[in-house]
């Protein structure tokens, strides 16, 4: 009797659906990372200024903006030291 019931089970759910793995977006650079890498800061800042409507509130643009502010106020070395404390 058990064999008859086992044969009647629905086999359509035996397979798990395929998992879709989406890559994580790259982590936004920090203000300190931008201060330590002036080339990256200038590249990102140019993109952010060119398209503030789409990019302006992204973490990269916000961090680049803070890095630019600190550069103007403190200069590179003092800005870096102030963040490493």
PyMOL Python script that loads the backbone (N, CA, C, O; Angstrom):
from pymol import cmd

cmd.read_pdbstr("""\
ATOM      1  N   UNK A   1       0.819  -1.179   0.000  1.00  0.00           N
ATOM      2  CA  UNK A   1       0.000   0.000   0.000  1.00  0.00           C
ATOM      3  C   UNK A   1       0.876   1.262   0.000  1.00  0.00           C
ATOM      4  O   UNK A   1       0.602   2.203  -0.746  1.00  0.00           O
ATOM      5  N   UNK A   2       1.900   1.286   0.810  1.00  0.00           N
ATOM      6  CA  UNK A   2       2.779   2.443   0.854  1.00  0.00           C
ATOM      7  C   UNK A   2       3.478   2.666  -0.467  1.00  0.00           C
ATOM      8  O   UNK A   2       3.683   3.809  -0.876  1.00  0.00           O
ATOM      9  N   UNK A   3       3.844   1.598  -1.137  1.00  0.00           N
ATOM     10  CA  UNK A   3       4.476   1.723  -2.437  1.00  0.00           C
ATOM     11  C   UNK A   3       3.550   2.379  -3.445  1.00  0.00           C
ATOM     12  O   UNK A   3       4.001   3.158  -4.285  1.00  0.00           O
ATOM     13  N   UNK A   4       2.298   2.083  -3.375  1.00  0.00           N
ATOM     14  CA  UNK A   4       1.327   2.669  -4.296  1.00  0.00           C
ATOM     15  C   UNK A   4       1.204   4.169  -4.047  1.00  0.00           C
ATOM     16  O   UNK A   4       1.122   4.955  -4.991  1.00  0.00           O
ATOM     17  N   UNK A   5       1.192   4.558  -2.794  1.00  0.00           N
ATOM     18  CA  UNK A   5       1.097   5.983  -2.452  1.00  0.00           C
ATOM     19  C   UNK A   5       2.372   6.725  -2.831  1.00  0.00           C
ATOM     20  O   UNK A   5       2.308   7.863  -3.295  1.00  0.00           O
ATOM     21  N   UNK A   6       3.507   6.110  -2.644  1.00  0.00           N
ATOM     22  CA  UNK A   6       4.774   6.734  -2.986  1.00  0.00           C
ATOM     23  C   UNK A   6       4.872   6.955  -4.487  1.00  0.00           C
ATOM     24  O   UNK A   6       5.447   7.947  -4.936  1.00  0.00           O
ATOM     25  N   UNK A   7       4.320   6.043  -5.255  1.00  0.00           N
ATOM     26  CA  UNK A   7       4.365   6.176  -6.712  1.00  0.00           C
ATOM     27  C   UNK A   7       3.463   7.297  -7.198  1.00  0.00           C
ATOM     28  O   UNK A   7       3.670   7.815  -8.295  1.00  0.00           O
ATOM     29  N   UNK A   8       2.470   7.684  -6.413  1.00  0.00           N
ATOM     30  CA  UNK A   8       1.518   8.713  -6.824  1.00  0.00           C
ATOM     31  C   UNK A   8       1.960  10.130  -6.463  1.00  0.00           C
ATOM     32  O   UNK A   8       1.295  11.095  -6.839  1.00  0.00           O
ATOM     33  N   UNK A   9       3.026  10.263  -5.770  1.00  0.00           N
ATOM     34  CA  UNK A   9       3.438  11.614  -5.364  1.00  0.00           C
ATOM     35  C   UNK A   9       3.837  12.436  -6.571  1.00  0.00           C
ATOM     36  O   UNK A   9       4.302  11.913  -7.583  1.00  0.00           O
ATOM     37  N   UNK A  10       3.646  13.709  -6.438  1.00  0.00           N
ATOM     38  CA  UNK A  10       3.964  14.642  -7.525  1.00  0.00           C
ATOM     39  C   UNK A  10       5.465  14.904  -7.532  1.00  0.00           C
ATOM     40  O   UNK A  10       6.023  15.368  -6.537  1.00  0.00           O
ATOM     41  N   UNK A  11       6.107  14.613  -8.632  1.00  0.00           N
ATOM     42  CA  UNK A  11       7.557  14.783  -8.760  1.00  0.00           C
ATOM     43  C   UNK A  11       7.934  16.145  -9.343  1.00  0.00           C
ATOM     44  O   UNK A  11       9.123  16.417  -9.510  1.00  0.00           O
ATOM     45  N   UNK A  12       6.982  16.999  -9.654  1.00  0.00           N
ATOM     46  CA  UNK A  12       7.297  18.279 -10.299  1.00  0.00           C
ATOM     47  C   UNK A  12       8.005  19.242  -9.362  1.00  0.00           C
ATOM     48  O   UNK A  12       8.694  20.146  -9.834  1.00  0.00           O
ATOM     49  N   UNK A  13       7.862  19.085  -8.075  1.00  0.00           N
ATOM     50  CA  UNK A  13       8.493  19.991  -7.115  1.00  0.00           C
ATOM     51  C   UNK A  13       9.826  19.487  -6.596  1.00  0.00           C
ATOM     52  O   UNK A  13      10.394  20.081  -5.680  1.00  0.00           O
ATOM     53  N   UNK A  14      10.339  18.401  -7.165  1.00  0.00           N
ATOM     54  CA  UNK A  14      11.601  17.841  -6.708  1.00  0.00           C
ATOM     55  C   UNK A  14      12.773  18.775  -6.962  1.00  0.00           C
ATOM     56  O   UNK A  14      13.721  18.804  -6.178  1.00  0.00           O
ATOM     57  N   UNK A  15      12.721  19.528  -8.035  1.00  0.00           N
ATOM     58  CA  UNK A  15      13.848  20.386  -8.392  1.00  0.00           C
ATOM     59  C   UNK A  15      13.659  21.783  -7.808  1.00  0.00           C
ATOM     60  O   UNK A  15      12.584  22.378  -7.900  1.00  0.00           O
ATOM     61  N   UNK A  16      14.710  22.277  -7.220  1.00  0.00           N
ATOM     62  CA  UNK A  16      14.700  23.639  -6.698  1.00  0.00           C
ATOM     63  C   UNK A  16      14.838  24.608  -7.870  1.00  0.00           C
ATOM     64  O   UNK A  16      15.544  24.304  -8.831  1.00  0.00           O
ATOM     65  N   UNK A  17      14.187  25.753  -7.814  1.00  0.00           N
ATOM     66  CA  UNK A  17      14.384  26.729  -8.888  1.00  0.00           C
ATOM     67  C   UNK A  17      15.828  27.234  -8.876  1.00  0.00           C
ATOM     68  O   UNK A  17      16.462  27.336  -7.825  1.00  0.00           O
ATOM     69  N   UNK A  18      16.319  27.539 -10.051  1.00  0.00           N
ATOM     70  CA  UNK A  18      17.698  28.019 -10.159  1.00  0.00           C
ATOM     71  C   UNK A  18      17.810  29.373  -9.460  1.00  0.00           C
ATOM     72  O   UNK A  18      16.949  30.240  -9.609  1.00  0.00           O
ATOM     73  N   UNK A  19      18.872  29.530  -8.707  1.00  0.00           N
ATOM     74  CA  UNK A  19      19.107  30.791  -8.015  1.00  0.00           C
ATOM     75  C   UNK A  19      19.831  31.744  -8.948  1.00  0.00           C
ATOM     76  O   UNK A  19      20.783  31.375  -9.635  1.00  0.00           O
ATOM     77  N   UNK A  20      19.365  32.949  -8.951  1.00  0.00           N
ATOM     78  CA  UNK A  20      20.020  33.979  -9.738  1.00  0.00           C
ATOM     79  C   UNK A  20      20.920  34.767  -8.799  1.00  0.00           C
ATOM     80  O   UNK A  20      20.455  35.376  -7.836  1.00  0.00           O
ATOM     81  N   UNK A  21      22.197  34.746  -9.089  1.00  0.00           N
ATOM     82  CA  UNK A  21      23.152  35.456  -8.246  1.00  0.00           C
ATOM     83  C   UNK A  21      23.503  36.764  -8.936  1.00  0.00           C
ATOM     84  O   UNK A  21      24.073  36.785 -10.027  1.00  0.00           O
ATOM     85  N   UNK A  22      23.149  37.844  -8.273  1.00  0.00           N
ATOM     86  CA  UNK A  22      23.482  39.156  -8.824  1.00  0.00           C
ATOM     87  C   UNK A  22      24.702  39.686  -8.088  1.00  0.00           C
ATOM     88  O   UNK A  22      24.762  39.621  -6.860  1.00  0.00           O
ATOM     89  N   UNK A  23      25.655  40.200  -8.810  1.00  0.00           N
ATOM     90  CA  UNK A  23      26.857  40.717  -8.146  1.00  0.00           C
ATOM     91  C   UNK A  23      26.522  41.969  -7.337  1.00  0.00           C
ATOM     92  O   UNK A  23      25.672  42.773  -7.717  1.00  0.00           O
ATOM     93  N   UNK A  24      27.212  42.104  -6.221  1.00  0.00           N
ATOM     94  CA  UNK A  24      27.007  43.290  -5.397  1.00  0.00           C
ATOM     95  C   UNK A  24      27.654  44.477  -6.084  1.00  0.00           C
ATOM     96  O   UNK A  24      28.726  44.349  -6.676  1.00  0.00           O
ATOM     97  N   UNK A  25      27.002  45.640  -6.005  1.00  0.00           N
ATOM     98  CA  UNK A  25      27.628  46.816  -6.600  1.00  0.00           C
ATOM     99  C   UNK A  25      28.911  47.147  -5.848  1.00  0.00           C
ATOM    100  O   UNK A  25      29.032  46.848  -4.660  1.00  0.00           O
ATOM    101  N   UNK A  26      29.855  47.755  -6.527  1.00  0.00           N
ATOM    102  CA  UNK A  26      31.093  48.095  -5.837  1.00  0.00           C
ATOM    103  C   UNK A  26      30.825  49.050  -4.678  1.00  0.00           C
ATOM    104  O   UNK A  26      29.973  49.935  -4.760  1.00  0.00           O
ATOM    105  N   UNK A  27      31.560  48.851  -3.624  1.00  0.00           N
ATOM    106  CA  UNK A  27      31.394  49.682  -2.442  1.00  0.00           C
ATOM    107  C   UNK A  27      31.917  51.090  -2.731  1.00  0.00           C
ATOM    108  O   UNK A  27      32.959  51.262  -3.362  1.00  0.00           O
ATOM    109  N   UNK A  28      31.183  52.077  -2.265  1.00  0.00           N
ATOM    110  CA  UNK A  28      31.579  53.472  -2.491  1.00  0.00           C
ATOM    111  C   UNK A  28      32.862  53.777  -1.725  1.00  0.00           C
ATOM    112  O   UNK A  28      33.053  53.328  -0.595  1.00  0.00           O
ATOM    113  N   UNK A  29      33.730  54.545  -2.363  1.00  0.00           N
ATOM    114  CA  UNK A  29      34.963  54.958  -1.697  1.00  0.00           C
ATOM    115  C   UNK A  29      34.657  55.997  -0.627  1.00  0.00           C
ATOM    116  O   UNK A  29      33.703  56.767  -0.739  1.00  0.00           O
ATOM    117  N   UNK A  30      35.475  56.003   0.397  1.00  0.00           N
ATOM    118  CA  UNK A  30      35.290  56.929   1.503  1.00  0.00           C
ATOM    119  C   UNK A  30      35.949  58.270   1.193  1.00  0.00           C
ATOM    120  O   UNK A  30      36.693  58.406   0.222  1.00  0.00           O
ATOM    121  N   UNK A  31      35.659  59.254   2.039  1.00  0.00           N
ATOM    122  CA  UNK A  31      36.276  60.577   1.901  1.00  0.00           C
ATOM    123  C   UNK A  31      37.798  60.429   1.992  1.00  0.00           C
ATOM    124  O   UNK A  31      38.528  61.024   1.200  1.00  0.00           O
ATOM    125  N   UNK A  32      38.269  59.647   2.945  1.00  0.00           N
ATOM    126  CA  UNK A  32      39.706  59.450   3.114  1.00  0.00           C
ATOM    127  C   UNK A  32      40.322  58.805   1.873  1.00  0.00           C
ATOM    128  O   UNK A  32      41.399  59.213   1.437  1.00  0.00           O
ATOM    129  N   UNK A  33      39.661  57.815   1.307  1.00  0.00           N
ATOM    130  CA  UNK A  33      40.181  57.181   0.095  1.00  0.00           C
ATOM    131  C   UNK A  33      40.287  58.191  -1.047  1.00  0.00           C
ATOM    132  O   UNK A  33      41.247  58.158  -1.818  1.00  0.00           O
ATOM    133  N   UNK A  34      39.320  59.076  -1.158  1.00  0.00           N
ATOM    134  CA  UNK A  34      39.389  60.103  -2.196  1.00  0.00           C
ATOM    135  C   UNK A  34      40.526  61.089  -1.925  1.00  0.00           C
ATOM    136  O   UNK A  34      41.207  61.515  -2.857  1.00  0.00           O
ATOM    137  N   UNK A  35      40.734  61.449  -0.678  1.00  0.00           N
ATOM    138  CA  UNK A  35      41.826  62.379  -0.356  1.00  0.00           C
ATOM    139  C   UNK A  35      43.185  61.754  -0.648  1.00  0.00           C
ATOM    140  O   UNK A  35      44.118  62.445  -1.057  1.00  0.00           O
ATOM    141  N   UNK A  36      43.290  60.464  -0.441  1.00  0.00           N
ATOM    142  CA  UNK A  36      44.561  59.774  -0.675  1.00  0.00           C
ATOM    143  C   UNK A  36      44.784  59.449  -2.153  1.00  0.00           C
ATOM    144  O   UNK A  36      45.897  59.104  -2.550  1.00  0.00           O
ATOM    145  N   UNK A  37      43.742  59.558  -2.962  1.00  0.00           N
ATOM    146  CA  UNK A  37      43.858  59.250  -4.388  1.00  0.00           C
ATOM    147  C   UNK A  37      43.257  60.413  -5.192  1.00  0.00           C
ATOM    148  O   UNK A  37      42.106  60.335  -5.619  1.00  0.00           O
ATOM    149  N   UNK A  38      44.019  61.477  -5.397  1.00  0.00           N
ATOM    150  CA  UNK A  38      43.496  62.665  -6.074  1.00  0.00           C
ATOM    151  C   UNK A  38      42.976  62.392  -7.491  1.00  0.00           C
ATOM    152  O   UNK A  38      42.028  63.041  -7.931  1.00  0.00           O
ATOM    153  N   UNK A  39      43.578  61.450  -8.203  1.00  0.00           N
ATOM    154  CA  UNK A  39      43.126  61.142  -9.562  1.00  0.00           C
ATOM    155  C   UNK A  39      41.708  60.572  -9.539  1.00  0.00           C
ATOM    156  O   UNK A  39      40.864  60.968 -10.342  1.00  0.00           O
ATOM    157  N   UNK A  40      41.451  59.648  -8.623  1.00  0.00           N
ATOM    158  CA  UNK A  40      40.110  59.070  -8.512  1.00  0.00           C
ATOM    159  C   UNK A  40      39.101  60.147  -8.119  1.00  0.00           C
ATOM    160  O   UNK A  40      37.980  60.169  -8.626  1.00  0.00           O
ATOM    161  N   UNK A  41      39.501  61.032  -7.221  1.00  0.00           N
ATOM    162  CA  UNK A  41      38.619  62.123  -6.796  1.00  0.00           C
ATOM    163  C   UNK A  41      38.243  62.997  -7.987  1.00  0.00           C
ATOM    164  O   UNK A  41      37.070  63.319  -8.174  1.00  0.00           O
ATOM    165  N   UNK A  42      39.214  63.378  -8.781  1.00  0.00           N
ATOM    166  CA  UNK A  42      38.937  64.249  -9.926  1.00  0.00           C
ATOM    167  C   UNK A  42      38.061  63.555 -10.959  1.00  0.00           C
ATOM    168  O   UNK A  42      37.184  64.188 -11.547  1.00  0.00           O
ATOM    169  N   UNK A  43      38.283  62.267 -11.190  1.00  0.00           N
ATOM    170  CA  UNK A  43      37.463  61.524 -12.158  1.00  0.00           C
ATOM    171  C   UNK A  43      36.009  61.453 -11.707  1.00  0.00           C
ATOM    172  O   UNK A  43      35.099  61.744 -12.484  1.00  0.00           O
ATOM    173  N   UNK A  44      35.791  61.069 -10.461  1.00  0.00           N
ATOM    174  CA  UNK A  44      34.428  60.943  -9.949  1.00  0.00           C
ATOM    175  C   UNK A  44      33.767  62.315  -9.856  1.00  0.00           C
ATOM    176  O   UNK A  44      32.598  62.464 -10.210  1.00  0.00           O
ATOM    177  N   UNK A  45      34.502  63.311  -9.384  1.00  0.00           N
ATOM    178  CA  UNK A  45      33.927  64.650  -9.224  1.00  0.00           C
ATOM    179  C   UNK A  45      33.496  65.211 -10.577  1.00  0.00           C
ATOM    180  O   UNK A  45      32.468  65.883 -10.660  1.00  0.00           O
ATOM    181  N   UNK A  46      34.258  64.950 -11.634  1.00  0.00           N
ATOM    182  CA  UNK A  46      33.880  65.412 -12.969  1.00  0.00           C
ATOM    183  C   UNK A  46      32.574  64.739 -13.410  1.00  0.00           C
ATOM    184  O   UNK A  46      31.712  65.402 -13.986  1.00  0.00           O
ATOM    185  N   UNK A  47      32.414  63.445 -13.153  1.00  0.00           N
ATOM    186  CA  UNK A  47      31.178  62.739 -13.506  1.00  0.00           C
ATOM    187  C   UNK A  47      29.996  63.278 -12.701  1.00  0.00           C
ATOM    188  O   UNK A  47      28.906  63.467 -13.241  1.00  0.00           O
ATOM    189  N   UNK A  48      30.215  63.521 -11.426  1.00  0.00           N
ATOM    190  CA  UNK A  48      29.146  64.004 -10.554  1.00  0.00           C
ATOM    191  C   UNK A  48      28.682  65.400 -10.966  1.00  0.00           C
ATOM    192  O   UNK A  48      27.483  65.679 -10.976  1.00  0.00           O
ATOM    193  N   UNK A  49      29.612  66.263 -11.300  1.00  0.00           N
ATOM    194  CA  UNK A  49      29.264  67.622 -11.729  1.00  0.00           C
ATOM    195  C   UNK A  49      28.565  67.604 -13.076  1.00  0.00           C
ATOM    196  O   UNK A  49      27.686  68.428 -13.327  1.00  0.00           O
ATOM    197  N   UNK A  50      28.942  66.676 -13.945  1.00  0.00           N
ATOM    198  CA  UNK A  50      28.364  66.597 -15.274  1.00  0.00           C
ATOM    199  C   UNK A  50      26.921  66.096 -15.255  1.00  0.00           C
ATOM    200  O   UNK A  50      26.129  66.477 -16.117  1.00  0.00           O
ATOM    201  N   UNK A  51      26.567  65.248 -14.287  1.00  0.00           N
ATOM    202  CA  UNK A  51      25.223  64.673 -14.225  1.00  0.00           C
ATOM    203  C   UNK A  51      24.707  64.641 -12.787  1.00  0.00           C
ATOM    204  O   UNK A  51      24.479  63.561 -12.243  1.00  0.00           O
ATOM    205  N   UNK A  52      24.518  65.811 -12.161  1.00  0.00           N
ATOM    206  CA  UNK A  52      24.099  65.825 -10.765  1.00  0.00           C
ATOM    207  C   UNK A  52      22.693  65.278 -10.545  1.00  0.00           C
ATOM    208  O   UNK A  52      22.381  64.792  -9.458  1.00  0.00           O
ATOM    209  N   UNK A  53      21.853  65.351 -11.554  1.00  0.00           N
ATOM    210  CA  UNK A  53      20.494  64.828 -11.399  1.00  0.00           C
ATOM    211  C   UNK A  53      20.463  63.326 -11.202  1.00  0.00           C
ATOM    212  O   UNK A  53      19.655  62.813 -10.428  1.00  0.00           O
ATOM    213  N   UNK A  54      21.325  62.630 -11.890  1.00  0.00           N
ATOM    214  CA  UNK A  54      21.344  61.166 -11.794  1.00  0.00           C
ATOM    215  C   UNK A  54      22.334  60.665 -10.755  1.00  0.00           C
ATOM    216  O   UNK A  54      22.087  59.655 -10.096  1.00  0.00           O
ATOM    217  N   UNK A  55      23.452  61.363 -10.607  1.00  0.00           N
ATOM    218  CA  UNK A  55      24.530  60.854  -9.748  1.00  0.00           C
ATOM    219  C   UNK A  55      24.711  61.628  -8.449  1.00  0.00           C
ATOM    220  O   UNK A  55      25.375  61.147  -7.530  1.00  0.00           O
ATOM    221  N   UNK A  56      24.139  62.799  -8.363  1.00  0.00           N
ATOM    222  CA  UNK A  56      24.430  63.708  -7.256  1.00  0.00           C
ATOM    223  C   UNK A  56      24.216  63.156  -5.860  1.00  0.00           C
ATOM    224  O   UNK A  56      24.934  63.538  -4.936  1.00  0.00           O
ATOM    225  N   UNK A  57      23.261  62.277  -5.682  1.00  0.00           N
ATOM    226  CA  UNK A  57      22.996  61.743  -4.349  1.00  0.00           C
ATOM    227  C   UNK A  57      23.614  60.364  -4.128  1.00  0.00           C
ATOM    228  O   UNK A  57      23.383  59.736  -3.095  1.00  0.00           O
ATOM    229  N   UNK A  58      24.402  59.893  -5.103  1.00  0.00           N
ATOM    230  CA  UNK A  58      25.062  58.601  -4.909  1.00  0.00           C
ATOM    231  C   UNK A  58      26.131  58.741  -3.828  1.00  0.00           C
ATOM    232  O   UNK A  58      26.640  59.835  -3.583  1.00  0.00           O
ATOM    233  N   UNK A  59      26.460  57.634  -3.193  1.00  0.00           N
ATOM    234  CA  UNK A  59      27.457  57.671  -2.113  1.00  0.00           C
ATOM    235  C   UNK A  59      28.802  58.175  -2.620  1.00  0.00           C
ATOM    236  O   UNK A  59      29.487  58.921  -1.919  1.00  0.00           O
ATOM    237  N   UNK A  60      29.188  57.778  -3.828  1.00  0.00           N
ATOM    238  CA  UNK A  60      30.470  58.222  -4.387  1.00  0.00           C
ATOM    239  C   UNK A  60      30.483  59.746  -4.547  1.00  0.00           C
ATOM    240  O   UNK A  60      31.469  60.394  -4.197  1.00  0.00           O
ATOM    241  N   UNK A  61      29.406  60.318  -5.068  1.00  0.00           N
ATOM    242  CA  UNK A  61      29.364  61.769  -5.283  1.00  0.00           C
ATOM    243  C   UNK A  61      29.326  62.530  -3.962  1.00  0.00           C
ATOM    244  O   UNK A  61      29.985  63.560  -3.816  1.00  0.00           O
ATOM    245  N   UNK A  62      28.572  62.036  -3.021  1.00  0.00           N
ATOM    246  CA  UNK A  62      28.501  62.695  -1.711  1.00  0.00           C
ATOM    247  C   UNK A  62      29.877  62.669  -1.048  1.00  0.00           C
ATOM    248  O   UNK A  62      30.336  63.688  -0.532  1.00  0.00           O
ATOM    249  N   UNK A  63      30.534  61.515  -1.058  1.00  0.00           N
ATOM    250  CA  UNK A  63      31.860  61.402  -0.441  1.00  0.00           C
ATOM    251  C   UNK A  63      32.892  62.251  -1.178  1.00  0.00           C
ATOM    252  O   UNK A  63      33.757  62.863  -0.552  1.00  0.00           O
ATOM    253  N   UNK A  64      32.801  62.287  -2.499  1.00  0.00           N
ATOM    254  CA  UNK A  64      33.723  63.118  -3.281  1.00  0.00           C
ATOM    255  C   UNK A  64      33.495  64.594  -2.954  1.00  0.00           C
ATOM    256  O   UNK A  64      34.452  65.361  -2.856  1.00  0.00           O
ATOM    257  N   UNK A  65      32.245  64.989  -2.787  1.00  0.00           N
ATOM    258  CA  UNK A  65      31.942  66.377  -2.430  1.00  0.00           C
ATOM    259  C   UNK A  65      32.529  66.759  -1.081  1.00  0.00           C
ATOM    260  O   UNK A  65      33.096  67.841  -0.932  1.00  0.00           O
ATOM    261  N   UNK A  66      32.395  65.883  -0.108  1.00  0.00           N
ATOM    262  CA  UNK A  66      32.991  66.154   1.210  1.00  0.00           C
ATOM    263  C   UNK A  66      34.512  66.214   1.113  1.00  0.00           C
ATOM    264  O   UNK A  66      35.145  67.041   1.770  1.00  0.00           O
ATOM    265  N   UNK A  67      35.093  65.347   0.301  1.00  0.00           N
ATOM    266  CA  UNK A  67      36.554  65.372   0.129  1.00  0.00           C
ATOM    267  C   UNK A  67      36.989  66.697  -0.489  1.00  0.00           C
ATOM    268  O   UNK A  67      37.985  67.282  -0.064  1.00  0.00           O
ATOM    269  N   UNK A  68      36.248  67.173  -1.491  1.00  0.00           N
ATOM    270  CA  UNK A  68      36.584  68.459  -2.115  1.00  0.00           C
ATOM    271  C   UNK A  68      36.478  69.602  -1.104  1.00  0.00           C
ATOM    272  O   UNK A  68      37.331  70.488  -1.085  1.00  0.00           O
ATOM    273  N   UNK A  69      35.452  69.592  -0.273  1.00  0.00           N
ATOM    274  CA  UNK A  69      35.288  70.620   0.764  1.00  0.00           C
ATOM    275  C   UNK A  69      36.466  70.607   1.727  1.00  0.00           C
ATOM    276  O   UNK A  69      37.027  71.657   2.041  1.00  0.00           O
ATOM    277  N   UNK A  70      36.838  69.428   2.194  1.00  0.00           N
ATOM    278  CA  UNK A  70      37.947  69.318   3.145  1.00  0.00           C
ATOM    279  C   UNK A  70      39.252  69.789   2.511  1.00  0.00           C
ATOM    280  O   UNK A  70      40.082  70.413   3.172  1.00  0.00           O
ATOM    281  N   UNK A  71      39.427  69.487   1.227  1.00  0.00           N
ATOM    282  CA  UNK A  71      40.626  69.959   0.526  1.00  0.00           C
ATOM    283  C   UNK A  71      40.685  71.475   0.510  1.00  0.00           C
ATOM    284  O   UNK A  71      41.739  72.058   0.764  1.00  0.00           O
ATOM    285  N   UNK A  72      39.568  72.117   0.216  1.00  0.00           N
ATOM    286  CA  UNK A  72      39.543  73.579   0.151  1.00  0.00           C
ATOM    287  C   UNK A  72      39.774  74.216   1.513  1.00  0.00           C
ATOM    288  O   UNK A  72      40.458  75.234   1.616  1.00  0.00           O
ATOM    289  N   UNK A  73      39.215  73.630   2.544  1.00  0.00           N
ATOM    290  CA  UNK A  73      39.307  74.212   3.880  1.00  0.00           C
ATOM    291  C   UNK A  73      40.638  73.911   4.554  1.00  0.00           C
ATOM    292  O   UNK A  73      41.263  74.803   5.129  1.00  0.00           O
ATOM    293  N   UNK A  74      41.076  72.646   4.484  1.00  0.00           N
ATOM    294  CA  UNK A  74      42.237  72.215   5.257  1.00  0.00           C
ATOM    295  C   UNK A  74      43.487  71.944   4.435  1.00  0.00           C
ATOM    296  O   UNK A  74      44.591  71.961   4.979  1.00  0.00           O
ATOM    297  N   UNK A  75      43.344  71.698   3.163  1.00  0.00           N
ATOM    298  CA  UNK A  75      44.474  71.221   2.372  1.00  0.00           C
ATOM    299  C   UNK A  75      44.566  69.708   2.512  1.00  0.00           C
ATOM    300  O   UNK A  75      44.008  69.128   3.444  1.00  0.00           O
ATOM    301  N   UNK A  76      45.265  69.080   1.590  1.00  0.00           N
ATOM    302  CA  UNK A  76      45.292  67.618   1.524  1.00  0.00           C
ATOM    303  C   UNK A  76      45.842  66.972   2.803  1.00  0.00           C
ATOM    304  O   UNK A  76      45.189  66.107   3.386  1.00  0.00           O
ATOM    305  N   UNK A  77      47.017  67.378   3.233  1.00  0.00           N
ATOM    306  CA  UNK A  77      47.657  66.696   4.373  1.00  0.00           C
ATOM    307  C   UNK A  77      46.838  66.844   5.672  1.00  0.00           C
ATOM    308  O   UNK A  77      46.629  65.870   6.395  1.00  0.00           O
ATOM    309  N   UNK A  78      46.391  68.044   5.948  1.00  0.00           N
ATOM    310  CA  UNK A  78      45.599  68.248   7.168  1.00  0.00           C
ATOM    311  C   UNK A  78      44.256  67.521   7.084  1.00  0.00           C
ATOM    312  O   UNK A  78      43.774  66.990   8.084  1.00  0.00           O
ATOM    313  N   UNK A  79      43.658  67.498   5.905  1.00  0.00           N
ATOM    314  CA  UNK A  79      42.376  66.792   5.742  1.00  0.00           C
ATOM    315  C   UNK A  79      42.564  65.301   5.976  1.00  0.00           C
ATOM    316  O   UNK A  79      41.746  64.670   6.646  1.00  0.00           O
ATOM    317  N   UNK A  80      43.627  64.737   5.434  1.00  0.00           N
ATOM    318  CA  UNK A  80      43.911  63.316   5.637  1.00  0.00           C
ATOM    319  C   UNK A  80      44.161  63.034   7.122  1.00  0.00           C
ATOM    320  O   UNK A  80      43.609  62.087   7.681  1.00  0.00           O
ATOM    321  N   UNK A  81      44.987  63.851   7.746  1.00  0.00           N
ATOM    322  CA  UNK A  81      45.299  63.645   9.166  1.00  0.00           C
ATOM    323  C   UNK A  81      44.046  63.768  10.035  1.00  0.00           C
ATOM    324  O   UNK A  81      43.892  63.035  11.011  1.00  0.00           O
ATOM    325  N   UNK A  82      43.153  64.692   9.681  1.00  0.00           N
ATOM    326  CA  UNK A  82      41.944  64.872  10.494  1.00  0.00           C
ATOM    327  C   UNK A  82      41.035  63.653  10.451  1.00  0.00           C
ATOM    328  O   UNK A  82      40.296  63.404  11.403  1.00  0.00           O
ATOM    329  N   UNK A  83      41.077  62.889   9.363  1.00  0.00           N
ATOM    330  CA  UNK A  83      40.240  61.700   9.241  1.00  0.00           C
ATOM    331  C   UNK A  83      40.912  60.446   9.793  1.00  0.00           C
ATOM    332  O   UNK A  83      40.233  59.456  10.067  1.00  0.00           O
ATOM    333  N   UNK A  84      42.208  60.470   9.957  1.00  0.00           N
ATOM    334  CA  UNK A  84      42.922  59.289  10.470  1.00  0.00           C
ATOM    335  C   UNK A  84      42.983  59.247  11.984  1.00  0.00           C
ATOM    336  O   UNK A  84      43.440  58.253  12.549  1.00  0.00           O
ATOM    337  N   UNK A  85      42.554  60.252  12.628  1.00  0.00           N
ATOM    338  CA  UNK A  85      42.600  60.260  14.115  1.00  0.00           C
ATOM    339  C   UNK A  85      41.696  59.254  14.722  1.00  0.00           C
ATOM    340  O   UNK A  85      41.627  59.144  15.946  1.00  0.00           O
TER     341      UNK A  85
END
""", "prot")
cmd.dss("prot")
cmd.show_as("cartoon", "prot")
cmd.util.cbc("prot")
cmd.orient("prot")
